[in-house]
Amino acid sequence: MSESLEIRRKRLLMRSMRRGIREMDLMLGSYAGRVVPLMTERELDAYEDLLAENDRDLYQWAMCPAEAPPRFRRLIEEISNTFREHVTCF
């Protein structure tokens, strides 16, 4: 039995808010709260793939989106744009 779209969205929202690194909890939780309810199934697939990545990698990519792998770059840029004034690439 496959999960409903509503249940999937709720699960991804929870995964976004409970990452383990507080900065990622805040960044992804805020982003997901705004966009996950509006995402298509294809967009949810891409976001779920992103959530499977290591928190340390996600944090590095969020701090400098140009370093993110090409398949995640658009999502990372959207997430980073939410916090643009706090993001600095070194």
Secondary structure, 3 states (H helix, E strand, C coil): CCCCHHHHHHHHHHHHHCCCCHHHHHHHHHHHHHHHHHCCHHHHHHHHHHHCCCHHHHHHHHHCHHHCCHHHHHHHHHHHHHCHHHCCCC
